[in-house]
């Protein structure tokens, strides 16, 4: 089974996703233990996927193509009932993770 290639837009996002090392613009998340655990779980699901169609089948991710000012980007939720999401672009080889966003998009459930 081929897996999607996952690229990172910058070192800060790569450190946060791969190593739970939150610094720079992600420093504010450093004390969020649940986020670290959920981010690792979400990244493992992304890494296991062979395409974005697979992501659609994992309902807890709430995979979606974004609209309006984020048109051209896609996202998955980090954690089941979370306001955090990973934003990424899709390409022929996989995805490029752009940022972690704190968003009231999902509300505080």
N, C-alpha and C positions, 0 to 999 in steps of 0.2 A: 504494500500500500504506500503510495506516495503521500507525503505530507506537504502542507503549504510551507513556503519559505516565509519566515517572519523577520522583517528588518525593523530597525529602530531609527527614528529620525534624529535622535541625539543621545548623548551619553547619560544624561540625567534620567530620561525615561527608561533606558536600558537598565540602568542600575536599580531603579525602583521596581521594575517588573521582574528582572532576573535575580536580584540579590536582596530585595527588600531594603535597599539603601536609599532612603529618601533624603535628597539634598537639593540645593538650588531651588528651582521653582516648586519642587515637590516636598520641601522640608516641612511644610505645614502638616503633612500627613504622617510624619514620623511617629507620633504617639498613637496612631490608629492601628492597634494590633489586629482587629478583625479585618481591616482593609488588607493588611499584609497577607493574611491567610487566604482571604477571598481572591486576591490578585494572583497568588500562586496557583490556586485551583482554576481560575479562569484562563490563565496563560497555558496551563497544561491541557485544557480542553481545546484551545486554539492550536496548540502544537500538534495535538492528535488528529485534528481535522485534515482531510485531504482536499477540501474545497469549501467555499462559503455556503454551498447548499447543505453541507453537513452541519454548519453552525445553525441554520434555520431549524433543524430537527431538535436541537438542544434548547428546549423552551425556557429554561432558567436563565439563559444568556440574553434573551430578548434581543437577538441580532436584528438590526434594522439599517437600511440605507437612509441616511439623514436627508432632510429637505431644507429649504429656505437658505439661511446664511451658512449652513453647513452642507449644502448640496455638493455631491461628489465624495463625501465621506460616509463611513459606516461606523456602527458602534455595537458593543456588547456591554451588558451590565456586569459590574464586578460585584458578585454576591447576589443572593436571591432577592432580598428586600433591601436594596441599596440605592442611594442616589449617585453613586460613583459609576463611571463608565469609562471604557477604553475607546478612544476614537482612532480610526485607522483608514487608510486608503487601500483599495484593492487593486491588484495588478495581475498579470498573467501567471506569475509564479506563486502568488500568495497575497500577503498583506504587509503593509508598512505601518507600524504603530506610531501614531503621531503624538498622542498625549493622553494623560489621565485627566479627566475633567470632573469637577465637582459640579453637579447640576441639580437644580430643583426640578429638572425634567420629569423625574420619577416621583418627586415628593419625598417626604420623610415617612416611609411606611413602616 
